[in-house]
Amino acid sequence: MRELEEVMQDIQAELTQMESLCRELESLRGLDYAGVSRAQGSVLHDFYTGCERVFLRIAADIDRDVPQGERWHIDLLERMEAERGEIRPEVISGDLARMLRPYLGFRHVFRNIYGHELQIDRLRPLIEDFSQTLDRFQTELRTFVDFLREVQDRL
């Protein structure tokens, strides 16, 4: 099934892009200039935006049900930690969903304030947890891609 192959390729492309985010964030550690918080915030924003692109692709092309309404970002994350009956298993674990929630909240803040308003003290926990969260996201999404590959092989 061509569509399934495209979904798997898109997920893998996002995971590859995310690998560079870890290196980028690491390069900003220890720097002390006015734009560091803005740059770190941009990396954190890019990370969750990438997660959300993966989730939207799965919701649209696998689930055939993209959340709507004011809470669609929250609903999307919640749907990814839930099985969808005969359609698919959970995409991410409940633990990973809990790890991602602060990044979802930050994405909203980042899009709605000026960069110079970012406070390093509020970024620090996200930065400290970033590598572990990214590793977990990549591992769980690769497991999901393995599931899709098995489905594709049965077709």
N, C-alpha and C positions, 0 to 999 in steps of 0.2 A: 504494500500500500504506500504510494508515493507521499501522501500527506503525513503519514506517521514518520517516514524518513526525514521529511522536512522539519517536523517538530523536534526530532532527536538532534538534527544538525543545528537548529537554532538554539537549543538548550546548551549544546556543547560549545557553540560560539560565545554564548554569554559567560559560561564558566571560564573559558579561555581569557576573555576580556577581564574578568574579575581577578585573575591571577596577577595582572599588572597593578591592580589597586593596592594590593598588599605591599608590593615593592614601593609604590608611590607614597603610601602612608608612612612606611618605614623611613623613606628619605627625608621626611619632614620632622622626624623625631629629633629633639634636641635643638632645633632651630628656634630662634627667638627674634622674630620680627613681626611687624604689624599684620602682615597677610597670612601668617601661618594658620591661625584659626579658620580663616576663610578657605584656605587651601585644604586643610584637614576636613572641614565641613563639606567641601565639594566632593572629596573622595568618599566620605560616608554617605552622602546623598547619591552618588553614582552607584554605590554598592546596593542600596535598597532599591533604587530604580531598576537596576539589572535584575534583582530578585523578582520585582513586580512584573517585569517584561516576561520572564519565564512563567510566572504564575498566570498571567493573562493569556499567554499562548496555550497553556494547558487548559485553562478554563474555556477558551474559545474552540480549540480544535480537538480536545479529548472529551471534556465534559459537555461541550456544546451549550454552556450556560455561564455567561459572564455576569457577575454581579452588577447591579445598577443602584442608583440612588446616592444619597449623601454619605453613606457609610461603606461605599463599595470597596475602598482600600482595606478596611478592617474585615469585611465579609470575605474578600478574596483570600486573605491570609488564613482566616478560619476554615475556609473550604479546603485549602491545601493540606491542612492537618487532618482532614476527615476522608474516610473511604467514600467512594461514590458507587456503592452497590456493585453491580456487575461491571461497571465501566473501568474502575481503577482502584488500586489501594491508596492509602495516604501518600501524598507526595513528600511531605515532611513530617517529622515527629512532633508531638506536642512540646517536647523540650526545645526543639529548634524554633518552633513558633514563638515560644516564650522569649527565646534569645533574640528573635527578629523584631518583636514588638517595639522595643526602644528605638530601633532604626527606622521603623515606620513612623513613629512619633517625631523623630528628628527630621525625617524627610519633609513632613508637613511644616515644621518650624523653619527649616532652611528655605523653603519656597515662599515663606510669608514674612520674612524679616530681611533687613539689610545685612549684608555680610559682616560689616563692622560691629554689628550688635551681638555676634556670636560670643559666647563666654566659654573660655577654655575649660573651666571647672565643670561645665555641663557636657563638654565634648569628651573629657578624659575617660569616663567609664566606657563610652562607646569605642574609643580608640584602644583602650586596654583589652576589651573583649573582641576586637575586630578579627584578629587572626584566627582565634578559636571558632568564632561564628562563621567566618568564611570557610574554614576547613570543614566544618560540620555541614554547611550548606552544600559545598561541592560533593562531599561524600554521599549525602542523602539524595542529591539530584542525580548523581551517577548511578545509584541504586535504582532510581526511578527510570532512568534511561535503559538500564538493563531489563527492567520489566517491559518497557515498550518494545525493546528488541525481541524479547521472547514472544510477545503478542504478534509482532510482525512475522516472525519465523513460522508461527502457526497458521498464518493466513495464506 
